[in-house]
Amino acid sequence: MEYIDIFDENNEPIGKVKEKNQAHEDGEFHRTAHVWIINDKNELLLQKRSTSKKSHPNCWDISGAGHIRAGESVIDGAIRELREKLGVEAKEKDLKYITTIKSTKNRKNMEFQHVYLLKCNKKIDEYIFEDKEVSEVKYVYYEELEKMVENKSEGLLLHEEEFKNLFQYIRRNKKNLILAYMGTGKTELEHQYKNVIDLDFQDYKYIYDESIRQLPLEQRKGQTSLRTENPNYPDNFINAVLTELEEDKIVVSPFIGHVFKAIDSDAFKKNAKDIRIILAFPMPNNFEEYVDRFRKRGNGEEFILRRRKEFTSLVDLFNNASNEEYEKIIIKPNQYLSEALIEYGINIKER
């Protein structure tokens, strides 16, 4: 027999323990852990409930789920369920909390469902069904699963609120590439936040003369007579972006014509699955504020003149970029990129 702790309607323990089936029969609140397994391809693992299950046999369900036993923490219960159901060993730090759902639709299944996401790249044949509650497993790309939920696919258990939170979480935590206008504070963003890298195109597009190669980047910008085009651009730049994204860095690069062209190319897109691309640009009438910023950071007048000439075309490029492929942030007057990203909901982590 399995015993579980009983909770009040606010998920607070009331000091009672009951046998699991009796708790269900009495309509008592209790806790469960729901763990979704996702791999590096953003495929979610579904388990097929065995024919011996009393409820919903032969249906596709959450990767690993189960009741939290009496005296057990939710995390410990989640780790145990993964081990027992799938042969997966996990640690607390590996479980990413998504949400807690208060389930009251069925009086005999009054649960606080604690939902987590676990990154795991096991192959299908590496999962072990030790307790015989699972008959098989399969990976499904998360967008395909989302369509299955929308279509109420036969044989799939529908946890509507849970699926909604799960898909939102996955989208929020996709790899982020941000193309932001010059002078918005990309370098400061890298210095302040540990998961951000400012990947400027300059060192990929140009080969600088020895006389200025050791100067800070801002002082090299605009020195057109002391640099030559690198024949490996933009391929070398694309490879660098993809490498940093694979390291789970938020990559920030300038929003400028040739950089956008590189990111918008088939060469990038074919290797850029599940990358969220955000364009960040100032208000069209706010260019003079950026002239002041350029001068304060040491850019020369030749650099500023080139930025002035191209600004209108960049406004058009920003406005005409596909709203289906690119998210867009308008940077307000006197605002810097860090503030705009936090306001937009990007998860940047302070050093």
Sequence and secondary structure as in RCSB ss.txt:
>XXXX:A:sequence
MEYIDIFDENNEPIGKVKEKNQAHEDGEFHRTAHVWIINDKNELLLQKRSTSKKSHPNCWDISGAGHIRAGESVI
DGAIRELREKLGVEAKEKDLKYITTIKSTKNRKNMEFQHVYLLKCNKKIDEYIFEDKEVSEVKYVYYEELEKMVE
NKSEGLLLHEEEFKNLFQYIRRNKKNLILAYMGTGKTELEHQYKNVIDLDFQDYKYIYDESIRQLPLEQRKGQTS
LRTENPNYPDNFINAVLTELEEDKIVVSPFIGHVFKAIDSDAFKKNAKDIRIILAFPMPNNFEEYVDRFRKRGNG
EEFILRRRKEFTSLVDLFNNASNEEYEKIIIKPNQYLSEALIEYGINIKER
>XXXX:A:secstr
  EEEEE TTS EEEEEEEHHHHHHTT BEEEEEEEEE TT EEEEEEE TT SSSTT EE SEEEE BTT  HH
HHHHHHHHHHH     GGGEEEEEEEEE SSTT  EEEEEEEEE    GGG   TTS EEEEEEEEHHHHHHHHH
TT TTB   HHHHHHHHHHHHHTSEEEEEE TTS HHHHHHHBTTEEE  SHHHHEEE TTTTTS HHHHTT GG
GEEE TTTTHHHHHHHHHHHHTT EEEEE  HHHHHHHTSHHHHTT TTEEEEEEEE TT HHHHHHHHHHTT  
HHHHHHHHHHHHHHHHHHHHS TTT EEEEE TT  HHHHHHHHT    B 
